[in-house]
């Protein structure tokens, strides 16, 4: 569906606008080069969703603009089999002085639809956008959320083969975001391809079949979403602290990284009888024991856990900083931190636990060690209460007399 080979994009940056003219007249160089993309290659197949992640300025938006035809690459090639539409920067392809209805015709024309095709789909576009009487108002009066509704509805009804989504969806309200996500799932089920750019890591895990990570215009990681996101977290920790962060295989199917001032020697999940196990009963007590060893004297240690479902989605996370439990360790000291759950109220399914030791509230401040998927376990339903879903809430039912 989309094939990208060795894409490179270089921008010329000038200190002031007049330097462009001086360069043309004199032939001298008055610019510096900024390499936004360097030899980026990937492919997206029919019915597949690719997530693109990375920090601001890593090249994500530039890449999307190239594959949608807004920009041309300086080197490399890309092929798109069929029409490609989507949401880039809000307002792209719209005239603020025109009404929403006029902008539907104008934007859909840019996307390759004829007037008769737009006439056939106009009512569907208007209905999906849910703008009511505002469809006749100039879009300069629209909020960012209303503009996103109009842009998404127009693009998705243009019968694309591939749909590109940048961060524009983030400005919508919860109702319309859910509506868009459901429409994207239907689009993918029908064989459409999606390129999805987001800073919402859970959304990437849930929606995407695979992901790539861009760093300073270079593709540094590709693979399953959880694997790529783990690498992204590692890069964030390394860059924030500005010191050596070691990345090493910890145990089977698990990766660890950190400066290793404090290391996580072992993690054990125990049932209500305090026996090590891999199967827990929903609603029963359990314990997560984390054994630490300090390589140096550290007076600020936070120990956190994250429970994820089989899709890699974060189900629950907490750490000792937010629980207001200070921890300090002397050099070569060992200590066990126990998380005790009186009721482990999550639904039946397979889960993993990731564990971190760091300073302050989040691991990017000073990451001692983060270990992904250090334990796997399964939750089964107890005999006392039957339910569906991820949360075991146990409501009371009151009937009126």
C-alpha positions in Angstrom: 0.0 0.0 0.0 2.8 2.5 1.0 6.4 1.8 0.3 9.1 4.3 1.4 12.7 3.9 0.4 15.6 6.0 1.8 13.6 9.2 2.1 15.7 12.3 2.9 14.6 15.8 3.4 16.9 18.8 3.9 15.6 22.3 4.7 17.7 25.5 4.2 17.5 27.8 7.2 18.2 31.5 6.9 18.9 34.0 9.6 16.7 36.6 7.9 14.5 36.6 4.8 16.7 38.9 2.9 19.5 36.3 2.9 17.5 34.2 0.4 17.7 37.1 -2.1 21.4 37.7 -1.3 22.2 34.1 -1.9 20.4 34.2 -5.3 22.2 37.3 -6.4 25.7 36.6 -5.2 25.8 32.9 -5.4 27.3 32.7 -1.9 25.8 30.5 0.8 23.8 32.3 3.5 21.9 29.3 4.8 22.6 26.3 7.0 21.2 22.9 6.3 18.8 21.1 8.6 18.3 17.4 7.8 14.8 16.6 8.8 14.8 13.1 7.5 17.8 10.8 6.7 17.3 7.6 4.7 14.0 6.5 6.2 12.5 3.3 4.8 9.4 1.3 5.7 6.2 -0.2 4.2 2.6 -0.3 5.2 0.4 -3.2 3.9 -3.3 -3.3 3.2 -5.4 -3.4 6.4 -2.3 -2.5 8.5 -1.9 0.3 10.9 1.6 1.8 11.4 2.3 4.0 14.4 5.0 6.7 14.2 6.4 8.0 17.5 9.2 10.3 18.5 9.9 13.6 20.2 8.8 16.9 18.8 11.2 17.8 16.0 12.1 14.2 15.2 10.7 14.3 11.6 7.2 12.8 12.1 5.2 15.6 10.5 7.8 16.1 7.7 7.4 12.4 6.8 3.6 12.6 6.7 3.7 15.7 4.5 6.0 13.9 2.0 3.8 10.8 1.7 0.7 12.9 1.4 2.3 15.0 -1.3 2.5 18.3 0.6 6.3 18.2 0.4 8.8 16.6 -2.0 11.8 14.6 -0.8 15.4 15.6 -1.6 16.3 12.0 -2.1 14.7 8.6 -2.0 11.3 7.4 -3.3 7.9 6.6 -2.0 4.9 4.8 -3.6 1.2 5.0 -2.6 -1.2 2.5 -4.1 -4.4 4.5 -4.3 -5.7 7.7 -2.8 -4.2 8.9 0.5 -6.0 11.4 2.8 -6.0 12.3 6.4 -5.5 14.9 9.1 -2.2 16.9 9.2 -2.2 20.4 10.6 -5.7 21.7 11.4 -6.9 24.1 8.7 -4.7 22.7 5.9 -6.7 22.9 2.7 -9.5 25.1 4.2 -10.3 28.8 3.6 -11.4 30.5 6.9 -13.6 33.0 5.0 -15.8 30.3 3.4 -18.6 28.4 5.1 -18.1 24.8 6.3 -20.2 23.6 3.4 -18.1 25.5 0.8 -15.0 24.1 2.4 -16.3 20.6 2.1 -16.5 21.1 -1.7 -13.1 22.8 -1.9 -11.2 20.4 0.3 -12.8 17.3 -1.3 -11.8 18.6 -4.7 -8.2 18.8 -3.5 -8.5 15.2 -2.4 -9.5 14.1 -5.9 -13.3 13.9 -5.8 -15.5 15.2 -8.7 -18.4 17.6 -8.0 -20.9 14.8 -8.6 -19.0 12.5 -6.1 -19.1 15.3 -3.5 -22.8 15.9 -4.1 -23.4 12.2 -3.4 -21.5 12.2 -0.2 -22.3 15.7 1.1 -25.1 14.7 3.5 -23.0 11.9 4.9 -20.1 14.3 5.5 -22.3 16.8 7.2 -24.1 14.2 9.3 -20.9 12.6 10.5 -19.3 16.0 11.4 -22.3 16.9 13.6 -21.9 20.6 13.1 -25.7 21.4 12.7 -26.5 24.9 11.5 -22.8 25.9 11.8 -22.1 24.1 8.5 -23.4 27.4 6.9 -21.1 29.6 9.0 -17.5 30.7 8.0 -15.0 28.3 9.5 -13.1 31.3 11.0 -15.8 31.2 13.7 -15.2 27.5 14.4 -13.3 26.2 17.4 -10.4 23.8 16.9 -12.7 20.9 17.8 -15.3 21.9 15.2 -12.6 22.3 12.5 -11.3 18.8 13.3 -14.8 17.4 12.9 -15.1 18.9 9.5 -11.6 17.9 8.4 -11.9 14.3 9.5 -15.4 13.8 8.1 -14.3 15.2 4.7 -11.2 13.1 4.5 -12.7 9.8 5.6 -15.5 10.1 3.1 -13.1 10.6 0.2 -12.7 6.8 -0.2 -9.0 6.7 0.6 -6.8 3.6 0.4 -4.7 5.0 3.2 -5.6 7.4 6.0 -3.0 9.5 7.7 -3.6 10.9 11.2 -1.4 13.3 13.0 -2.0 14.8 16.4 -5.1 16.7 15.1 -7.5 14.1 16.7 -6.2 15.2 20.2 -8.2 18.5 20.0 -11.6 16.7 19.7 -14.0 16.0 22.5 -14.3 12.5 24.0 -17.5 11.7 22.1 -16.1 12.6 18.7 -12.7 11.0 19.4 -14.4 7.7 20.1 -16.5 8.1 17.0 -13.4 8.7 14.9 -11.6 5.7 16.4 -14.6 3.5 15.6 -14.7 4.8 12.1 -10.9 4.1 11.7 -11.4 0.5 12.9 -14.1 0.0 10.3 -11.8 1.5 7.7 -9.0 -0.9 8.6 -11.4 -3.9 8.7 -12.3 -3.0 5.1 -8.7 -3.3 4.0 -7.6 0.3 4.4 -4.2 1.2 5.8 -3.6 3.8 8.5 -0.5 5.8 9.4 -1.0 7.1 13.0 1.2 9.7 14.7 0.6 10.3 18.4 2.2 11.0 21.7 -0.5 8.9 23.3 1.4 5.6 23.8 -1.7 3.6 24.9 -3.5 4.6 21.7 -0.5 3.4 19.6 -0.4 0.1 21.5 -4.2 -0.4 20.9 -4.6 0.7 17.3 -1.3 -0.2 15.7 0.0 -3.5 14.3 3.6 -2.2 14.2 5.5 1.0 14.9 8.6 3.0 14.0 10.6 5.4 16.2 12.2 8.5 14.7 15.0 10.3 16.4 16.5 13.4 14.8 15.2 12.3 11.4 16.6 8.8 11.7 14.6 5.6 12.0 16.1 4.1 15.1 13.7 1.3 15.9 10.9 -0.7 14.2 8.8 -3.6 15.4 5.8 -4.3 17.6 4.4 -1.2 19.3 5.3 -2.2 22.9 8.9 -2.9 21.9 9.3 0.4 20.0 7.7 2.4 22.9 10.1 0.8 25.4 13.0 2.0 23.2 11.4 5.5 23.1 11.2 5.6 26.9 14.9 4.5 27.1 15.9 7.4 24.8 13.9 9.9 26.8 15.6 8.7 30.1 19.0 8.9 28.5 18.6 12.3 27.0 17.0 13.9 30.0 19.8 12.9 32.4 22.7 13.4 30.0 24.7 10.5 31.4 25.4 6.9 30.5 22.2 4.8 30.5 22.9 1.1 30.0 20.4 -0.9 27.9 20.7 -4.7 28.5 18.7 -7.9 28.3 17.5 -8.7 31.8 15.5 -11.9 31.5 13.7 -13.8 28.8 11.3 -11.5 26.9 12.3 -8.6 29.1 14.6 -5.6 28.6 16.2 -3.3 31.2 17.8 0.1 31.1 19.1 2.7 33.5 22.3 4.1 35.1 22.3 1.2 37.6 22.9 3.2 40.7 20.1 0.9 42.0 19.4 -2.4 40.3 16.3 -4.6 40.5 17.5 -8.1 41.5 14.2 -9.9 41.4 10.5 -9.4 41.2 8.0 -12.0 42.6 4.2 -12.2 42.4 2.6 -14.0 45.3 -0.9 -15.2 46.0 -3.0 -14.8 49.2 -0.9 -17.5 50.8 2.3 -15.6 50.0 3.4 -18.3 47.6 5.1 -17.4 44.3 2.6 -18.0 41.5 1.6 -17.1 37.9 -2.2 -17.4 38.4 -4.2 -15.1 40.6 -7.9 -15.0 41.5 -9.7 -11.8 40.8 -10.6 -10.0 44.0 -8.3 -12.0 46.2 -5.2 -10.7 48.0 -1.8 -10.7 46.3 1.6 -9.3 46.7 4.3 -8.0 44.4 7.8 -8.2 46.0 10.6 -6.2 44.5 14.2 -6.8 45.7 16.6 -3.9 45.2 20.3 -3.6 45.6 22.1 -0.2 45.7 25.4 0.2 44.0 25.9 3.6 45.6 24.4 5.5 48.5 21.2 6.9 47.2 18.8 9.0 49.4 16.0 9.4 46.9 14.6 6.1 45.6 11.2 5.7 44.0 9.9 2.2 43.2 7.0 1.9 40.8 5.0 -0.8 39.1 3.0 -0.9 35.9 0.5 -3.6 35.1 -0.3 -4.1 31.4 -2.8 -6.3 29.6 -2.0 -8.6 26.7 -2.1 -5.7 24.2 0.5 -3.7 26.2 -2.1 -1.2 27.4 -1.4 0.3 30.9 -4.0 -1.0 33.3 -2.6 0.3 36.6 0.5 2.1 37.7 1.7 3.5 41.0 4.9 4.4 42.7 6.2 5.1 46.2 6.7 8.8 45.5 3.0 9.3 45.0 2.2 7.0 48.0 4.5 9.3 50.0 6.9 6.5 51.1 10.5 7.8 51.2 13.2 5.2 50.5 17.0 5.6 50.9 19.7 3.0 50.4 23.3 2.8 51.5 26.0 1.4 49.1 25.7 -2.3 48.6 22.5 -2.4 50.7 19.7 -4.7 49.7 16.0 -4.0 50.4 12.7 -5.5 49.5 9.7 -3.3 48.6 6.3 -5.1 48.8 3.1 -3.9 47.1 0.3 -5.6 49.0 -3.2 -5.7 47.4 -6.1 -6.6 49.8 -8.2 -7.2 46.7 -6.7 -7.5 43.2 -9.7 -6.2 41.4 -8.9 -6.7 37.7 -10.7 -8.9 35.2 -9.7 -12.3 33.9 -6.9 -12.3 31.3 -3.2 -12.3 30.8 -1.0 -9.5 32.2 2.6 -8.4 32.7 4.3 -6.3 35.3 7.0 -3.7 34.6 9.1 -2.3 37.5 11.2 0.8 37.8 13.6 2.4 40.4 14.3 6.1 39.9 14.3 9.4 41.7 11.4 11.8 42.2 8.0 11.1 40.5 8.8 9.8 37.1 11.7 7.7 35.6 13.0 10.3 33.3 14.4 12.4 36.1 17.1 9.9 37.2 16.4 6.4 35.9 18.3 3.9 38.1 16.7 0.9 36.4 13.5 0.1 34.4 12.6 -3.5 33.7 9.9 -4.2 31.2 7.7 -7.3 31.4 9.7 -8.7 34.3 6.8 -10.9 35.4 3.9 -12.6 33.5 0.7 -13.7 35.2 -2.9 -14.7 34.6 -6.0 -13.7 36.4 -9.0 -16.1 36.7 -12.5 -15.3 37.8 -13.5 -16.2 41.4 -16.6 -18.2 42.3 -18.1 -15.4 44.4 -18.7 -12.8 41.7 -19.1 -13.0 38.0 -18.5 -10.0 35.7 -17.0 -9.0 32.4 -14.4 -6.4 31.6 -11.1 -5.3 33.2 -12.4 -3.8 36.4 -14.0 -5.7 39.3 -16.3 -3.0 40.8 -18.9 -5.0 42.8 -21.8 -2.6 42.9 -24.9 -2.7 45.2 -28.2 -2.8 43.4 -31.1 -0.9 45.1 -34.7 -1.2 43.8 -37.3 1.4 44.6 -40.3 0.3 46.5 
